[in-house]
Every structure is written in structure tokens, then in C-alpha cells.
Amino acid sequence: MRRLDGTDVMLLATIVIWAFNITVTRYVLTHGFKPLAYASIRYGGAALLTATAAFALERSLAAGGRRSVALLGLASTFLLLNQLAFVYALKLTTATTVALILGTTPVFTALISFAVGLERPSLSLWLGALVTFGGVALVALGAGGSLSSDLGGDLLAVGLAATWAAYSVTIAPLMRRHSPFRISAVVLLAMIVPFALISIGQLGDQNYGHLGWLVWLGLAYAIVGPLALTNLLWFTAIDRVGPSRASLFANSQPFLAAIIAALVLSEHISSLEIAGGVAIMLGILVERRRPSLVPAD
């Protein structure tokens, strides 16, 4: 059996930090923080940290060119929508449900890549998508006993996966010309301005004095861990071993996040949710059987 090396430890640490963030955010949002106030403060702090680190490493944040600017604007929009979906999904439904539905991200990525002409359609893609979305239905049914229970949160969780997939596809061409650290910094700085404007009402209404120390600790963790530290760990690991091996670790995140939520928040995982999570993973495995990133004519 191959021993874990330093890169494996980086990947495992990244997945654990990401998985735990779902539980942390659910806790923060159910213990006094308004969704937009939390998210905008979190991303404002992360933007400053990321931009400072990127400038220290590269001495520049320039990512010029008309096409690059257009892609950066689109990526910022997708990231903004992603974070709106993230906080409100966790406000409306359980962390377990959000974690399991988030497992659909690879299939959404493949579908969006096909839609924009980066890949050719294949039978495995459609079959994988069908199995995956069947799994989402099972998770939704298992979360509340009926399809209408917590439907808003479930749909936002689907939107969370879809917008992250769209963001990932959008920044792919930018990553060929600039480092991931520079792209992340520019996207975060561009996104935080409209995010702050959207959040003004909740930022003003938020009662900061009644938030407990665990809530503030959770906010600090959500800024430093899932947004700043993992950015460095994840892309360093990908540079060493490539995205295919890294994705093997990433695919375990939804189940790990669901387990953490169940243990820390005492959330119940129904048999239907487990079946749905298994179906989502099977759908990803079926979809991954196709040749990856086959250019379209």
C-alpha cells in the first residue's frame, strides 16, 4: 500500500477544512448571524488576505486583456451567486442535505463544459447526470419526508453546485495565463463590491453584541481556512500531482461533510439521504468513465 506523502496530506487537509466549513456556517447562521452580513464580512476578509498574499508572491495583480476582463467579470458574478446560494441553503435546510447535494458539482461541470462547447456529449455523461439527479431527489425526499419540505433550501443547494461548476469552467482559460492565486485575488476583489452593496441592509441590522465567541471563532475559521489557506494547499497540490488525482480526494468531500454535520450538529441522516448520496457518487463515477475534456469540433 502506498504511503501518504506531503501532497496527499495537503489534499486531505483541504478536503477536511472544506467539509467542516459547511457545519461551521450552519452553526453561525443558526446562532445569530444574518446570512448576508456573515457572507459579506467573510468574503471581505478573505479578499484582503488573498490579495495581500498574491501581491506578496507575484508583485502584481494585473490580469489584463479584454477577454480576461470579461471572464473575470463573469467569474465574479458566478461566485457572488454561489455565495448567496450557499448561505441561504444552509439557512433553510440542514448542513447534511447541502453537503450531499453539493456532490453533484462534477456532473454540473461536465454538463456546462458540454453546453459551452468544451466537450462532446457522450452516453456516460447523460447516464451519469440521470443517476446523479435521481440521487438529489432521494436526498430531498429523505431530508423532510416529502419533496416539498425544505424545497427552497434543496433548490438553493442545487444552485450552489451549479454556480460553483460554472465558476470553475469560467476560470479555466484564465488559469492557463495567470496563477490561481492572482485569479482568486482579482475575482474576490471584484465580487466583494456588489456583495457589500447587496448586504448593506443586513450589515446595518445585525446585532453584533449578542453573538457568542463560538460564532466569532466560526467566522474567523471560515475566512482563514476554507478561503485563504485551502487556496494555497489545493493549487499547490494540483501543480504537483494534477487534477485527476486531486479529484479523487475532492469526491469524498460531500460524504465527509455530511458525517461531520451529523456528529457535530446532531443532524439525522435518513436512509433515503444515504441512498441519494450513494446515487450521486455512482453518477459521478459513471460520468467519469467518459474521456475527459474532449475538445468539440
C-alpha positions in Angstrom: 0.0 0.0 0.0 1.4 3.4 -1.0 2.1 5.6 2.0 0.7 9.1 2.3 3.1 11.8 1.1 3.2 15.5 1.7 0.9 16.2 -1.2 -1.7 13.7 0.0 -1.6 15.4 3.4 -2.3 18.8 1.7 -5.2 17.3 -0.3 -6.7 15.6 2.8 -6.3 18.8 4.9 -8.1 20.8 2.2 -11.0 18.4 1.9 -11.4 18.3 5.7 -11.3 22.1 6.0 -13.9 22.5 3.2 -16.1 19.8 4.7 -16.1 21.3 8.2 -16.9 24.7 6.8 -20.5 23.6 5.9 -21.1 22.7 9.6 -19.4 25.9 10.8 -21.6 28.0 8.5 -24.8 26.3 9.5 -23.9 26.8 13.2 -23.1 30.5 12.7 -26.3 31.1 10.8 -28.5 29.4 13.4 -26.8 31.3 16.3 -27.4 34.9 15.4 -25.6 35.9 12.2 -27.7 37.2 9.4 -26.8 35.4 6.1 -25.7 38.4 4.0 -23.9 40.1 6.9 -21.9 36.9 7.6 -21.1 36.2 4.0 -20.0 39.7 3.1 -17.8 40.1 6.1 -16.3 36.7 5.4 -15.5 37.4 1.8 -14.3 40.9 2.6 -11.7 39.5 4.9 -10.8 36.7 2.5 -10.4 39.2 -0.4 -7.9 41.3 1.7 -6.0 38.2 2.8 -5.9 36.6 -0.7 -4.9 39.9 -2.4 -2.2 40.6 0.1 -0.8 37.0 -0.3 -1.0 37.1 -4.1 0.7 40.5 -4.4 3.5 39.4 -2.0 4.1 36.3 -4.1 3.9 37.9 -7.6 4.2 41.7 -7.0 1.3 42.3 -9.3 -2.5 41.6 -9.6 -2.7 42.5 -13.3 -4.7 40.2 -15.4 -5.3 42.4 -18.4 -6.8 41.9 -21.8 -10.4 42.4 -22.9 -11.2 38.7 -22.9 -9.6 38.2 -19.5 -11.6 41.1 -18.0 -14.8 39.7 -19.4 -14.1 36.3 -18.0 -13.1 37.8 -14.6 -16.4 39.7 -14.5 -18.4 36.6 -15.4 -16.5 34.5 -12.8 -17.2 37.2 -10.1 -20.9 37.0 -10.9 -21.0 33.3 -10.6 -19.1 33.4 -7.3 -21.5 36.0 -6.0 -24.5 33.9 -6.9 -22.7 30.9 -5.5 -22.3 32.5 -2.1 -25.9 33.8 -2.0 -27.0 30.2 -2.6 -24.5 28.9 0.0 -25.7 30.9 3.0 -29.4 30.7 2.2 -29.3 27.0 1.5 -27.7 26.5 4.9 -30.2 28.9 6.5 -33.2 27.0 5.1 -32.1 23.3 5.2 -29.7 21.1 7.1 -25.9 21.0 6.6 -26.2 17.3 5.8 -28.6 17.9 2.9 -26.5 20.7 1.5 -23.3 18.6 1.7 -24.8 15.6 -0.1 -26.4 17.7 -2.9 -23.0 19.5 -3.3 -21.7 16.2 -4.6 -23.4 17.0 -7.9 -20.8 19.6 -8.8 -18.7 17.3 -11.1 -21.7 16.4 -13.1 -22.8 20.1 -13.4 -19.2 20.9 -14.5 -19.4 18.3 -17.3 -22.8 19.5 -18.4 -21.7 23.1 -18.5 -18.5 22.2 -20.4 -20.6 20.4 -23.0 -23.0 23.4 -23.2 -20.2 25.9 -23.9 -18.6 23.6 -26.4 -15.6 22.4 -24.4 -16.6 18.7 -24.6 -18.6 16.4 -26.9 -21.7 14.8 -25.4 -21.5 11.1 -24.5 -23.8 8.4 -23.3 -21.9 8.2 -20.0 -22.4 11.9 -19.4 -26.2 11.7 -19.8 -26.4 8.4 -17.8 -24.3 9.9 -15.0 -26.4 13.0 -14.9 -29.6 11.0 -14.7 -28.3 8.9 -11.9 -26.9 11.9 -10.0 -30.1 13.9 -10.2 -32.1 10.9 -9.2 -29.9 10.9 -6.1 -30.7 14.6 -5.5 -34.4 13.7 -5.5 -33.8 11.0 -2.9 -31.8 13.3 -0.7 -34.6 15.9 -0.9 -37.2 13.3 -0.1 -35.2 11.9 2.8 -34.4 15.4 4.2 -38.0 16.1 5.2 -40.2 13.1 4.2 -41.8 14.9 1.3 -40.5 16.7 -1.8 -41.9 20.0 -0.7 -40.3 20.0 2.7 -37.4 22.4 2.8 -37.7 22.6 -1.0 -36.3 26.1 -1.1 -33.1 25.1 0.7 -32.8 22.0 -1.5 -33.1 24.0 -4.7 -30.6 26.5 -3.5 -28.2 23.7 -2.7 -28.6 22.5 -6.3 -27.9 26.1 -7.4 -24.8 26.1 -5.2 -23.4 23.2 -7.0 -24.3 24.6 -10.4 -22.9 28.0 -9.8 -19.6 26.6 -8.5 -19.3 24.4 -11.6 -20.0 27.5 -13.8 -17.3 29.4 -11.9 -14.8 26.6 -12.3 -15.4 26.4 -16.1 -15.2 30.1 -16.4 -11.8 30.5 -14.7 -10.2 27.5 -16.5 -9.0 29.6 -19.5 -7.7 32.3 -17.1 -5.6 29.6 -15.2 -3.7 29.0 -18.4 -2.4 32.6 -18.5 -2.2 33.5 -14.8 -1.6 31.8 -11.5 -4.6 30.6 -9.4 -3.5 33.0 -6.6 -3.8 36.0 -8.8 -7.1 34.9 -10.4 -8.6 34.2 -6.9 -7.5 37.6 -5.6 -8.9 39.6 -8.6 -12.2 37.7 -8.6 -12.7 38.1 -4.8 -11.9 41.9 -5.0 -14.3 42.3 -7.9 -17.0 40.3 -6.2 -16.9 41.9 -2.8 -18.0 45.3 -4.1 -21.5 44.3 -5.3 -21.7 41.8 -2.4 -21.2 44.6 0.1 -23.9 46.7 -1.6 -26.4 43.8 -1.5 -25.6 43.2 2.1 -25.9 46.8 3.4 -29.3 46.2 5.0 -28.3 43.2 7.0 -24.9 44.6 7.9 -26.7 47.6 9.5 -29.4 45.5 11.2 -27.0 42.8 12.6 -26.7 42.7 16.4 -23.0 42.1 16.8 -23.0 42.4 20.6 -25.1 39.3 21.1 -23.0 37.0 19.0 -21.2 34.4 21.1 -17.5 33.7 21.0 -18.0 30.4 19.1 -19.8 32.4 16.4 -16.9 34.8 16.0 -14.4 31.8 16.1 -16.5 30.2 13.3 -16.3 33.4 11.2 -12.5 33.5 11.7 -12.2 29.9 10.7 -14.4 30.4 7.6 -12.2 33.3 6.4 -8.8 31.8 7.1 -9.4 28.2 6.4 -11.8 27.4 3.5 -11.0 30.6 1.6 -7.3 31.6 2.2 -5.4 28.5 3.4 -7.1 25.9 1.2 -6.5 28.1 -1.9 -2.7 27.7 -1.3 -2.9 24.0 -0.4 -5.2 22.9 -3.2 -3.5 24.6 -6.1 0.0 23.7 -4.8 -1.1 20.0 -4.7 -2.7 20.2 -8.1 0.5 21.6 -9.5 2.4 18.6 -8.1 0.0 15.7 -8.9 -2.5 17.0 -11.4 -6.3 17.5 -11.2 -7.2 13.8 -11.8 -5.6 12.6 -8.6 -6.8 15.6 -6.7 -10.4 14.9 -7.7 -10.3 11.5 -6.1 -9.9 13.3 -2.8 -12.5 16.0 -3.7 -15.2 13.4 -4.5 -15.1 12.3 -0.8 -16.0 15.8 0.5 -19.8 15.5 0.4 -20.0 12.4 2.5 -17.3 13.7 4.9 -19.2 17.0 5.3 -22.4 15.1 5.9 -20.8 12.9 8.6 -19.2 15.9 10.3 -22.6 17.7 10.3 -24.3 14.6 11.8 -21.7 14.3 14.5 -21.2 18.0 15.4 -24.8 19.3 14.9 -26.6 16.1 15.8 -28.4 16.1 12.4 -30.2 13.0 11.4 -29.3 11.2 8.2 -32.2 9.2 6.8 -31.9 6.0 4.8 -33.2 7.9 1.8 -30.5 10.6 2.1 -27.8 7.9 2.4 -29.3 6.2 -0.7 -29.3 9.5 -2.5 -25.7 10.3 -1.6 -24.7 6.9 -2.9 -26.6 7.5 -6.1 -24.8 10.9 -6.5 -21.4 9.2 -6.1 -22.4 6.5 -8.6 -23.5 9.1 -11.1 -20.1 10.8 -10.8 -18.3 7.5 -11.3 -20.4 6.8 -14.4 -19.8 10.3 -15.8 -16.0 10.0 -15.2 -15.9 6.9 -17.4 -16.0 9.2 -20.5 -12.8 10.6 -21.9 -12.2 13.9 -20.0 -12.1 17.3 -21.7 -12.5 16.0 -25.3 -12.4 19.1 -27.5 -15.5 19.8 -29.6 -15.0 20.4 -33.3 
